[in-house]
Amino acid sequence: MILSGVQQAGKPGYPWLVFLHGFSGDCREWQAVGKQLGEYSRLYLDLPGHGASGDVAVTGFDGMSTLLTRTLLSYNILNFWLVGYSLGGRIAMFHACQQPKGLLGVIVEGGHPGLQDEDERHARWTSDRRWATRFRTEPLEKVFTDWYQQPVFASLTDHQRKALIALRSQNNGATLAKMLEATSLAVQPDLRAAISVCNFPFDYIYGERDQKFAALAAELDAVRHAIPNAGHNAHRENPDAVAASLAQILRLRIKDTL
């Protein structure tokens, strides 16, 4: 069992960029950004329960990390950067902390490093279970209409919100629910300490209007990059600026290795 993905070839000698989308996204989510990084070979994955990986399931972060390793080996990707948004960022951070062979660096956009308070974990689990039940039992358009009213998405315009609802409503509610529970922030370990001792470059990008994740980024041992004119979903709200930021990060990080 491996994850489905879309590959795009770059120049010989450049490392792979492996893109991980957020919850309810798919392999298309990062492509507007990735096409501006044409010198790098790129792999856009569908996470379990999403897109062409809809029939793939994991039971937690350990299983997800093992599946990611297996998938990259199946594509013969031996040296790579992980680039992840939100859920994909959390998966990227967890995977990096396992010290996987071939990892060159991690770039996270709006990914949570983990809850530190048991009451917060309990509240998050209660919330995620409630959402999962809705994804299993209600029309997705109705669920996503409420989903995108959450405070973290406050910077979205009405047009952006409606576009996301229409796009995300093409998903399978049952498989989304399963992945939501398996990778809930409530069951994710707090990764702050592990990140601080991991031997890999770690850059964190966030929308300048995303106050919650700007504050979380400040808690991490990472180089931080604010994206102008954007909120939580920065790569969708300002893809050109995110692509420029990624290009700069990669140039600085790999200039001595090419």
C-alpha positions as CSV (number, residue, x, y, z in Angstrom):
1,M,0.0,0.0,0.0
2,I,1.4,3.4,-1.1
3,L,0.0,6.9,-1.6
4,S,-1.1,8.1,-5.0
5,G,0.8,11.1,-6.3
6,V,1.5,13.3,-9.3
7,Q,5.2,13.7,-10.4
8,Q,6.7,16.5,-12.3
9,A,10.4,16.3,-13.4
10,G,12.9,19.0,-12.8
11,K,16.6,19.5,-13.6
12,P,19.2,16.7,-12.9
13,G,21.0,17.1,-9.5
14,Y,18.3,19.1,-7.8
15,P,16.5,17.5,-4.8
16,W,12.9,16.4,-4.8
17,L,10.2,18.5,-3.3
18,V,7.5,16.4,-1.7
19,F,4.2,18.4,-1.2
20,L,1.7,17.4,1.5
21,H,-1.8,19.0,1.4
22,G,-4.1,20.0,4.2
23,F,-7.2,18.3,5.4
24,S,-9.8,17.8,2.7
25,G,-7.3,18.9,0.0
26,D,-5.6,16.7,-2.6
27,C,-2.5,16.6,-4.9
28,R,-3.7,19.7,-6.8
29,E,-3.4,21.9,-3.7
30,W,0.2,22.8,-4.1
31,Q,0.6,22.7,-7.9
32,A,0.1,26.5,-8.5
33,V,3.1,27.1,-6.2
34,G,5.2,24.1,-7.4
35,K,5.0,25.0,-11.0
36,Q,7.0,28.1,-10.2
37,L,9.8,25.9,-8.9
38,G,10.4,24.1,-12.1
39,E,14.1,23.3,-11.6
40,Y,13.1,20.9,-8.8
41,S,11.4,17.6,-9.3
42,R,8.1,17.6,-7.5
43,L,5.8,15.0,-6.0
44,Y,2.3,16.0,-5.0
45,L,0.8,13.3,-2.8
46,D,-2.8,12.5,-2.0
47,L,-2.9,11.8,1.8
48,P,-4.9,8.8,3.1
49,G,-8.7,9.2,2.6
50,H,-8.1,12.0,0.0
51,G,-8.2,12.1,-3.8
52,A,-6.8,9.0,-5.5
53,S,-5.7,7.7,-2.0
54,G,-9.3,7.5,-0.9
55,D,-9.1,3.8,-0.2
56,V,-5.9,4.1,1.9
57,A,-6.2,4.4,5.6
58,V,-3.9,4.8,8.6
59,T,-4.6,4.6,12.3
60,G,-2.2,7.2,13.6
61,F,0.9,9.3,13.0
62,D,3.3,6.3,13.3
63,G,1.5,4.5,10.5
64,M,1.4,7.7,8.4
65,S,5.1,8.1,8.8
66,T,5.8,4.5,7.8
67,L,3.4,4.9,4.8
68,L,5.2,8.0,3.7
69,T,8.6,6.3,3.8
70,R,7.3,3.3,1.8
71,T,5.7,5.7,-0.7
72,L,8.9,7.7,-1.3
73,L,10.9,4.5,-1.8
74,S,8.4,3.3,-4.3
75,Y,9.0,6.5,-6.3
76,N,12.7,6.0,-5.9
77,I,13.0,9.4,-4.1
78,L,16.1,9.2,-2.0
79,N,16.9,12.9,-1.3
80,F,14.0,15.2,-0.6
81,W,12.5,18.2,1.1
82,L,9.1,18.0,2.7
83,V,6.7,20.9,2.2
84,G,3.4,20.6,4.1
85,Y,0.4,22.8,4.8
86,S,-1.7,22.5,8.0
87,L,-2.4,18.7,8.4
88,G,0.4,18.1,5.8
89,G,2.7,20.3,7.9
90,R,1.9,18.3,11.0
91,I,2.7,15.1,9.2
92,A,5.9,16.6,7.8
93,M,7.1,17.6,11.3
94,F,6.3,14.3,12.8
95,H,8.0,12.4,10.0
96,A,11.1,14.6,10.2
97,C,11.4,13.9,13.9
98,Q,11.7,10.2,13.1
99,Q,15.0,11.1,11.4
100,P,14.1,9.5,8.0
101,K,16.9,8.7,5.6
102,G,17.2,11.1,2.7
103,L,15.4,14.0,4.3
104,L,17.2,17.3,3.5
105,G,14.8,19.8,5.2
106,V,11.3,20.7,6.1
107,I,9.1,23.7,5.2
108,V,5.8,24.0,7.0
109,E,3.0,26.3,6.3
110,G,0.5,26.8,9.2
111,G,1.1,23.5,10.9
112,H,0.5,23.0,14.6
113,P,3.5,21.6,16.6
114,G,1.2,19.9,19.1
115,L,-1.0,20.7,22.1
116,Q,0.7,20.9,25.5
117,D,-2.4,20.8,27.8
118,E,-4.5,17.7,28.6
119,D,-7.7,19.8,28.8
120,E,-7.0,21.2,25.4
121,R,-6.4,17.7,24.0
122,H,-9.7,16.5,25.5
123,A,-11.5,19.5,24.0
124,R,-9.9,19.0,20.6
125,W,-10.8,15.2,20.6
126,T,-14.4,16.0,21.5
127,S,-14.5,18.6,18.7
128,D,-12.9,16.4,16.1
129,R,-15.1,13.5,16.9
130,R,-18.1,15.8,16.4
131,W,-16.8,16.9,13.1
132,A,-16.1,13.3,12.0
133,T,-19.7,12.3,12.8
134,R,-20.9,15.1,10.7
135,F,-18.6,14.2,7.8
136,R,-20.0,10.7,8.0
137,T,-23.7,11.6,8.2
138,E,-24.4,15.0,6.6
139,P,-24.1,16.4,3.1
140,L,-20.5,17.7,2.6
141,E,-21.6,21.1,1.3
142,K,-23.4,21.7,4.6
143,V,-20.5,20.5,6.7
144,F,-17.9,22.5,4.9
145,T,-20.1,25.6,5.0
146,D,-19.8,25.4,8.8
147,W,-16.1,24.2,8.7
148,Y,-15.0,27.4,6.9
149,Q,-16.7,29.5,9.5
150,Q,-14.1,28.5,12.1
151,P,-11.9,31.4,13.4
152,V,-8.8,30.1,11.7
153,F,-10.4,30.8,8.3
154,A,-11.6,34.3,9.2
155,S,-9.4,36.0,6.6
156,L,-11.2,34.3,3.7
157,T,-13.4,36.4,1.5
158,D,-16.9,35.2,0.7
159,H,-15.8,34.3,-2.8
160,Q,-12.8,32.3,-1.5
161,R,-15.0,30.5,1.1
162,K,-17.6,29.5,-1.5
163,A,-14.9,28.3,-3.9
164,L,-13.3,26.1,-1.1
165,I,-16.7,24.7,-0.1
166,A,-17.5,23.7,-3.7
167,L,-14.0,22.1,-4.1
168,R,-14.0,20.3,-0.8
169,S,-17.5,19.0,-1.2
170,Q,-16.2,16.6,-3.9
171,N,-14.6,14.5,-1.2
172,N,-15.7,11.2,0.4
173,G,-17.1,12.1,3.9
174,A,-16.5,8.7,5.4
175,T,-12.8,8.5,4.5
176,L,-12.3,12.1,5.5
177,A,-13.7,11.3,8.9
178,K,-11.4,8.4,9.4
179,M,-8.3,10.5,8.6
180,L,-9.5,13.3,10.8
181,E,-9.7,11.0,13.8
182,A,-6.4,9.2,13.0
183,T,-4.4,12.4,12.7
184,S,-6.3,14.6,15.2
185,L,-4.3,17.2,16.9
186,A,-5.6,15.6,20.1
187,V,-3.5,12.4,19.4
188,Q,-0.5,14.2,17.9
189,P,2.5,14.4,20.3
190,D,3.9,17.8,21.1
191,L,6.8,18.1,18.7
192,R,8.5,21.2,20.0
193,A,11.3,19.4,21.9
194,A,11.9,16.9,19.2
195,I,12.1,19.6,16.5
196,S,14.7,21.5,18.6
197,V,17.2,18.6,18.5
198,C,16.5,17.3,15.0
199,N,19.4,17.8,12.6
200,F,17.6,19.2,9.6
201,P,16.8,22.7,8.2
202,F,13.4,23.8,9.3
203,D,11.6,26.8,7.9
204,Y,8.1,27.9,8.8
205,I,5.8,30.1,6.7
206,Y,2.5,31.7,7.7
207,G,0.1,34.3,6.5
208,E,0.6,37.7,8.0
209,R,-3.0,37.8,9.0
210,D,-2.9,34.4,10.7
211,Q,-2.2,35.6,14.2
212,K,-2.7,32.1,15.8
213,F,0.0,30.5,13.7
214,A,2.3,33.4,13.8
215,A,2.4,33.0,17.6
216,L,2.9,29.2,17.3
217,A,5.7,29.7,14.8
218,A,7.5,31.9,17.4
219,E,7.6,28.9,19.7
220,L,9.5,26.8,17.3
221,D,13.2,26.4,16.6
222,A,12.6,27.4,13.0
223,V,13.4,30.3,10.5
224,R,10.1,32.1,10.1
225,H,8.7,33.8,7.0
226,A,5.5,35.9,7.0
227,I,3.5,35.9,3.7
228,P,1.9,39.3,2.9
229,N,-1.8,39.6,2.1
230,A,-2.7,36.1,3.4
231,G,-4.3,34.3,6.3
232,H,-4.1,30.6,7.3
233,N,-4.3,29.3,3.7
234,A,-1.4,31.4,2.4
235,H,-0.4,29.3,-0.6
236,R,-4.0,29.6,-1.9
237,E,-4.5,33.3,-1.0
238,N,-1.1,34.4,-2.3
239,P,0.6,31.6,-4.3
240,D,3.2,33.8,-5.9
241,A,4.5,35.1,-2.6
242,V,4.7,31.6,-1.2
243,A,6.5,30.3,-4.3
244,A,9.0,33.2,-4.0
245,S,9.5,32.4,-0.3
246,L,10.1,28.7,-1.0
247,A,12.5,29.5,-3.8
248,Q,14.5,31.8,-1.5
249,I,14.6,29.2,1.3
250,L,15.8,26.5,-1.1
251,R,18.4,28.7,-2.7
252,L,19.9,29.6,0.6
253,R,19.7,26.0,2.0
254,I,21.1,24.1,-1.0
255,K,23.4,26.6,-2.7
256,D,26.5,24.6,-1.5
257,T,25.2,21.2,-2.5
258,L,24.5,21.6,-6.2
